[in-house]
C-alpha cells in the first residue's frame, strides 16, 4: 500500500472548521484513500468530521497529514493545498 505523509501549517482564518473537515472527508472519498490528521500525538481519520473538529485546530497550527492508498500522493497534495489556503472561497464549488 502506498503511504504518503506531509506536515502543513493551517492557513485558513477560521482553522479547521466544519466546511474544511467535510472537504477533507470528500478528498479522501474521491481519491479512494484513508486520510488522517495528526496533532499532539492524536491521529484521527478525516472521514469522521466530528473527530477532526474535536482536534480544535486553529490558524497557524502545524499538523501532520497521512494518506494511505493508491492515490495517496494526489490526495495529500489536495488536502495540503486546502489546509494551507488563507480562506476556503477558492475551494467552494458554489462559487
C-alpha positions as CSV (number, residue, x, y, z in Angstrom):
1,X,0.0,0.0,0.0
2,X,1.2,3.5,-0.9
3,X,1.6,5.8,2.1
4,X,2.4,9.5,2.0
5,X,3.0,12.0,4.8
6,X,3.3,15.7,4.9
7,X,3.5,18.4,7.6
8,X,1.4,21.6,6.9
9,X,0.5,24.8,8.6
10,X,-3.2,25.8,8.8
11,X,-3.7,28.9,6.8
12,X,-7.4,29.3,7.0
13,X,-8.6,32.2,9.1
14,X,-11.0,30.0,11.0
15,X,-8.8,27.0,11.3
16,X,-10.3,23.5,10.6
17,X,-14.0,24.3,10.8
18,X,-16.9,22.1,9.6
19,X,-16.7,23.0,5.9
20,X,-13.0,22.2,5.8
21,X,-13.5,19.0,7.7
22,X,-16.2,17.9,5.3
23,X,-14.0,18.7,2.3
24,X,-11.2,16.6,3.8
25,X,-13.6,13.7,4.1
26,X,-14.6,14.4,0.4
27,X,-11.0,14.4,-0.7
28,X,-10.4,11.0,1.0
29,X,-13.5,9.6,-0.6
30,X,-12.9,10.9,-4.1
31,X,-9.3,9.7,-4.1
32,X,-10.2,6.3,-2.6
33,X,-7.7,6.7,0.2
34,X,-7.6,6.8,4.0
35,X,-6.7,10.3,5.1
36,X,-5.6,11.2,8.6
37,X,-4.8,14.4,10.5
38,X,-2.2,14.1,13.2
39,X,-1.7,16.6,16.0
40,X,-0.3,16.4,19.6
41,X,0.0,12.7,19.5
42,X,-3.5,12.1,18.2
43,X,-4.3,10.7,14.8
44,X,-7.9,11.0,13.5
45,X,-9.4,9.7,10.3
46,X,-10.7,12.5,8.1
47,X,-13.8,10.5,7.3
48,X,-15.0,11.3,10.8
49,X,-15.9,15.0,10.6
50,X,-16.6,15.1,14.4
51,X,-13.2,13.6,15.2
52,X,-11.5,16.2,13.0
53,X,-13.5,19.0,14.6
54,X,-12.6,17.7,18.1
55,X,-9.0,18.5,17.5
56,X,-10.0,22.2,17.6
57,X,-7.2,23.2,15.1
58,X,-6.7,26.9,14.7
59,X,-4.9,29.0,12.1
60,X,-1.1,28.8,12.4
61,X,-1.2,25.3,13.9
62,X,1.1,22.7,12.4
63,X,-0.4,19.4,11.6
64,X,0.6,16.1,10.0
65,X,-1.3,14.7,7.1
66,X,-1.1,11.0,6.3
67,X,-2.7,9.3,3.3
68,X,-2.8,5.6,2.5
69,X,-3.9,4.1,-0.8
70,X,-3.1,4.0,-4.5
71,X,-3.7,7.7,-4.9
72,X,-2.2,8.8,-1.6
73,X,0.2,11.4,-3.2
74,X,-2.6,13.3,-5.1
75,X,-5.0,13.1,-2.1
76,X,-2.2,14.5,0.1
77,X,-1.5,17.3,-2.3
78,X,-5.2,18.3,-2.5
79,X,-5.6,18.2,1.3
80,X,-2.4,20.2,1.9
81,X,-3.4,22.9,-0.6
82,X,-6.8,23.3,1.1
83,X,-5.4,23.4,4.6
84,X,-2.7,25.9,3.5
85,X,-5.2,28.2,1.8
86,X,-5.8,31.6,3.5
87,X,-9.5,31.1,3.1
88,X,-11.7,28.4,1.6
89,X,-13.5,30.5,-1.0
90,X,-11.3,29.1,-3.8
91,X,-12.4,25.6,-2.8
92,X,-16.2,26.4,-2.7
93,X,-17.9,24.7,-5.6
94,X,-20.8,27.0,-5.3
95,X,-18.6,30.0,-6.1
